[in-house]
Amino acid sequence: MAKTNRYERAAGATIAARLRERRRFIQVVAGPRQVGKTTLVTQILDRLALPHRYASADDPGPRGTSWIEAQWGDARALAAKHGRAGATLILDEVQKLSSWAETVKRLWDEDTRRHIPLRVVLLGSAPLLIQRGVTESLTGRFETLRLAHWSWPEMRQAFGFTLDQFLFFGGYPGAAPLISDQPRWRRYIQESLVETTVSHDVMLLSRVDKPALLRQLYALGVAYSGQVTSYTKMLGQLQDAGNATTLAHYAELLDGAGLLRALARYSGAAHRTRGSIPKWQVLNTALMSAASGMTLAEARADHEWWGRLVESSVGAHLANGAADADAQLHYWRDRDREVDFVLSRRRRVIAIEVKSGRAPSVHDGLEAFRSTHRADRIMIVGGNGSPVAEFLSTPVATLLAG
C-alpha cells in the first residue's frame, strides 16, 4: 500500500505518544492485513524524527531466533549512535517465527538491565496469534494497540469514497485505487487479501486439520452475513465432514484474522451466551461484495441483498469499534422477534435495529427486548431513524458515552 501523508489514523496519536516515551513497554500493534500498520508506524517515526530500523519476517532469507538477534543487534548499534535519543526497532509479522516471544523477552530484559534506550514495536496481521504469544511470554512488558478495518470517515477522507462506495467496497485502503476496475478489485480482495490471510495467517500458524472445511465455513459465513444460522445447519451444507465444535474453533480463527465473526445471542448471562446459535458478521463488507460477483450497480438494484449489505456494514462498524471501546457486541432473538445488534459495556446496554426494508416491523424486536432486558438506549439506523452515514461516522465509544 502506497504511503500517503494526507491521512493519519486516529490511533496515530496514541502510537506517537507511546513512542515519545523513554523505553517503557514493548508496543504491540496488531490488526488484519492491509489496514496500514506498517505505514502508520513508520510515518509516525519519520515525523517524530526518531531513528528506527524496520525488518519483516515476510522477507526472504533465514528465519528463527538468530534472525531476531541480528535485527536487534543492528538496532542496538543504531541506538548507541544516537545516545540518549535511542532508536526504535520494528519487527513485522513476528508471529511467524518459532519461539519469537521467548527471544524477544530475553533481549528486552538484557536491554533493561543494561539501560539500552531501544524501543521495540511488534507488528502482526494475525491479532489472535500475536496476542497469544505476548500474553504467554511477555507479561508485564507490553502494551497492545489494535488497528481495525478502516471506517467510512477514514475512507472518505483518504480516497473520497461516497457512502454507497464504502458500503460496497468496504474499508481496505490498498484496494481503493482499483474500484474503477471492479473485476480487478474483486480478484485483489479474493486472492491478495482473503487467500493470503487464510493460507498464511490462519493455516500456517494454527492447527487446522481440515483446511477445506475452514475455507467452506468462511465462504458460507460471508454468504450468511447478517443472518442467524446454527453450526448444525451449516454442517448440512458443507462437503467436508466435521462437527460443531470444529466449526466454532475455525470461526474463532477467522475472527482472529479479521475476516468473519460469529456473534453470540445476548442473554445477560455469559454462560448462556457462549452456547448460542451464532449470527454471522463480516468484519469488512468488501468480503461480501467480492464473493457476490456483482457490480456496485447490480448490488444497488438488488434491494434485499443491499439491505443485508447495509446491516453488515453497521455490524462491521460496531464489531471493529467494540474492542477499542472495551465493549461486547451480540444480537438478540426470541422466537420471531429480533434485535440486530446489542452493544454493551459493563452495565450499559444499547439495542440497535437496522431498518433495511427486510423486516416487517423493526419496532417489535426493540420493544420485546426492552420488556425482557434493561436497555439504556434503543436506536434505529436507517429509515426514519439515525441516518446510516451519521451512524457510520460515530465512534462506538461515543455511542456508549451518549
N, C-alpha and C positions, 0 to 999 in steps of 0.2 A: 504494500500500500504506500503510495507516494506521501511524503511528508507535506504538511501544509501548516503555515503559521497563521492562517485565517481563523483557525478553530482551536479551542482549548477546552477539554472536557472538564466538567465540574469537579471531578476527582483530582484534577491537576493541582489545585490549591493545597489539598491535603498532602499529596506526594511532595510538593515543593517545601512545605513546612517541615515535613519529616526529614528531608534531605538536608535542610539547613542546620539541623541539629548536629551536635558533635557525637557521632557514632554511639547511638544508644540502643537501637534494636535492628535486627535484620528486617528489611522491608520485603514482604511477600505480596506481589501484585499478580492476581490470578483472574482469569476470565476466559470466555470462549475464543476460538480462533478469529482473527481478523476484526477485533474490536479496538485495535490501536494501542496495545500495551507497550510495545517497544517504542513506537513513535512518540507516545506521550512522555515516557520516562526520559528518553534521550533528548527530546526538545526541552524539557524542564532543566535538565543538567546543562544543556547549552546556554539557556537563558540565564541560569544562575552562575555561569562561568565556573562550574565545578569540574575538575579533571576527572575523567572516567574511562573505563575500559569495558567494552561490550563483547561478550562471547556467547555463542549459541550451540547447544548440544545437537541442533539440527544440521549444523555444518558438517561436511565430510571430514574424515580424519579419525584418529584414535579416540576412544571414549573410555570413561571409567574414572576412578579416583585420581589417577595420575593426571588426567586432563584438567580436573578441577584444581589440583595442586599447582599445575603450570599456570593457569589463568590467575589464580590467587597470588602466585609469586610475582607475576608481571604487575598486578595491581598494587602489591606491596611496594614494589620499586617505584611506581608512579606516585604513591602516597609519600614515600620518603623524599622524593624530588620536590614535592610541594610543601614540605614542612607541616606546620600546624593546620593548614587548609586541608591536608589529606587528599583522598581520592575516593571514587566510588567504583565498585565492581558490579557489573550487571551480568548475571548468568540467566540465559533464556532457555526455556524447555528443560530445565534441570531435572525434572521428574523422570526423564527418560534414562538417566544414568543410574546404574546399580550402586547402592549404598551411598547415594549422594547426601542424604541428610546427616549421616554419621560423619562424613568427611567435612561437610560444612561446619558442623558443631565443633569438631576438633580444631579446625583452622581458626574459627571465630574465637574460641576460648584461648588459643595461643595469642591472638592479637590483643585480646582483652588483658591478658597478663603482661604483655609487652608494651601496652599503651600505643599500639599502632593505629593511627587515625584513618582506618579504612572502613567506609560504609559499604554495605552489601545489599543489593536488590535482587531478588529471585523472581523471575517471570515464568508463568506456566499457563498453558492453554487447556489443561485438564484440572480445573479447580479442586475437584474431589480428591484427586490423586496427590496433588502437591500439598493439600491441606493435611492429608493422612500422614505424609512424610514429616511435616514440620511439627505436628502435634505429638508424634511418636518420639522424635529425637531432639527437637529444638525448643522444648518447653521453657518459657520464660525468656527466650532470646529473640522472639519475632513479633511483628505486627502484620496483620493481613489487611489488604485493601482489594476489594473485588470490583473489577470493571465489567459491567453488564453490556448487553447489546445497546446500540445507540438508540436514543429516543427520537421522537418526531422533531422536537425543537432543535436537537443536535443535527439531524439530517437536513432539516430546513435551512439552518444557518450555514452549514458547510457546503451543501450541494443544491440548495434551492428547491428541495422536494415540496410538492403540493401534498395535501392530506391524502388524496387518492393514491398518489405515488408511494407515499410511505406505507399506507395500508397494504398495498400490493407488493412492493419491492422490499419492504422491511428496513431493518437497520444495520445492514452490512456496508460500511463505508468503502471497502475495497471493490464492491460490486457496483457502486453508484455510477461510475463512468460508463458502464455497459448497458444501462437501461434503454438506450435508444436502439439497441440490437437485442431484442428480447430472447431469441434462441441462444445467442452467445451468453447472455446474462444467466439463462437457465442452466446452461452447461457449467458455467463457473460455479454457481451455487451447488449443483449436484456433485460435480467432480472435484473441484478445488477445495470446497468447504465441507460438505457433508461426508463424502467418501474419505477425505483425508482425516477428518475428525473421528469417524467410526473406526477406520483401519489403523490409525496411528495413536490416537489419544485414548481409545477405549480398548480395542482388541489386543494391542501390543503391551498395554500397561496393566491390564486386569485379566483375571481368569475368565475366559469366555469359552465354554465347552461346545456351544452350538452357535457359531458365527452366523449361519443362515437364519436362525431363529431371531437373533438380535436384529439383523437387518430387516426382517419381515415385521418385527414389532415396531421398529422405527417407522416403516412405511405405513403401517396401519394406524399408529398413534398420530402421525401427521394427518392422515386422511380423516381421522375421527376428532381432530382438534375442535374443541367447543362442545363435545358430546360426552355423556357419561356411558362408559362401556366397560363391562367387567372383564377381568383376565380370562375367566372361563369362556365367555362368549368369543373373545379374540382367539382363544386356542382352537376353536372350531373353524377358524378361517386361516390358520397357519398351516403350512405344509410340513414343517419340521416338528417332530414330537417334542413335547416339553410339559411343564406344569406351571401352575400359577405362581409358585414360589420362585421359579427360574425367571419368569417374565417380570415379576416385581423387582428382582435383582438387576435385570437388564435395564428396566426403566430407571432405576437409580443411577446406573452408569450413564445413560443417555442424558439424564438431568445434570449429572456432574460435569458432562462435556458441554453443557449449554445448548442442547438441542430441543429436548422434549421433557415435559414434566407431567407426572400423574398426580393431579390434585386430589386430596382426600376429602371426604364429606365432613362438614362441620357438625360436631355433636356437642361441643362443650366439654367433652371428656377425651383425654388423649388416647386412652387405651381403646376406645371405640372408634376413634378417627383412624388409627393405623390399619385396621382391618376392613376399611370401607371399600366400596366399588369406586374406582378412580374416574375422574374427569380428565380427559387428555387436553394438554395445552402446549402448543409450540411456544418456544421462547423467542422466536423471530418469525414473523409472518412470511418472510421470503421463502421459508421452507415449505409452507403450504402452496404458495403460488408456483414455485418451481416444480413441485410434484404434480400440480394440476395439469400442466401442459397448456393452460390457457394464456392468452394475451391479456393485458390490462383491460382493453375494450371488451373482450369476451367475458371476463370476470365481472366487470361492472354491469353487464347486461343480464347476468345470472343472479337474480335478486336473492334467492335462497343461499347460494354459495357466498355471495358478497356479505350477506348478513352474518354468516359464520366467520368470515374473514374479519369483519368489524369486531365481533365479540372476541375473537382470538387476539386481535391487536390490543384490546382493552386488557385481556388476561395477561398477555406478554408484558405490557406496561406494569401491571401490578406485580407479576411474578419477579420481574427483573429488579423492581424497586423495593420489594419486601425485605430482601436480605439486608440492604443498607439501612433500612428503617427499623431493623430488629423486629420485624413483623412476620405473621404467618398468613398464608393465603389458602382458602378452602372454597368449596362450593357447598350448597345445601339442597337437599331434596327430601320431600315427604310425600310419598305416593306420586300424584301428578302435579304437585306444586314444587317449584324450584326457584332458587336464587342463584344467579350465575356465579357470583363471587362473594365470599365473606372474608374481609380483611380484618385482622385482629392483632392487637399488641397489648400484652398483659390483659387488663380488664376492659380495654376499649375495643368495641366491635362495630364495624361498618358493613352493612349489607348493600350490595351493588347489583343492579339488574341492567342489562344492555338491551335497549329497545331496537331490535334489528328487523322487526317485521315478521320474525318467525314464530314468536309466541303470541297466542291469542290475547293474553292479558298479563302484562308484567306486574301489575299491582297485586294479583292474588298471591304470588310467591312471597313478596315482601311483607304483606300483611300476615300471612301464615307464619313466616319466620319470626316476626315481631311478637306474635302471640305465643310463640314457643320458647324463644330465646330473647335475652336482653340485647337490644341494639341501640347504640348511642346515636347512630345516624343511618338513614337509608338514602340511597342515591339511585336515580335513573339516568343512564347515559344514553344519549340519542333521543330521537323523537321530541317530545315536549320537555325532556329533562335537560341535563347538562350537555352542551354540545360535545361531540366526540373530540373535536380539535382542542377544545378547552380542557377536557379531561386528560387527554394525552400530553398536554403541556404542564400538568400539575404534578409535581413530585409526590411520591407515595407518602413521604414523611409529612408533607403539607396536608394531605388528606387526613392523616391520623391526628394532626395537631389542631385541625379546624373544629 
